[in-house]
Amino acid sequence: MMPLTMAKVGEPVTIRKITGKDEVRQHLAELGFVVDAAVTVMNDMGGNLIIKVKESRIALDKAMANRIMI
């Protein structure tokens, strides 16, 4: 497993685990970041990521993206 920040741009990956406090995990789940979901990094801007989840694009900062393990 590795953090989402290590994923290559344009390569689909599957979420294996989400770390952090319950509130953080709940917030990410509401955005669509759940275990076994397929996500794709669309853009990497200095560690901040644009992620495609389902049919949405969501921006995550580096700290939040490091909590999502693929």
Secondary structure, DSSP 8 states (H G I E B T S, - for coil): --BGGGS-TT-EEE--EE-S-HHHHHHHHHHT--TT-EEEEEEEETTEEEEEETTEEEEE-HHHHTTEE-
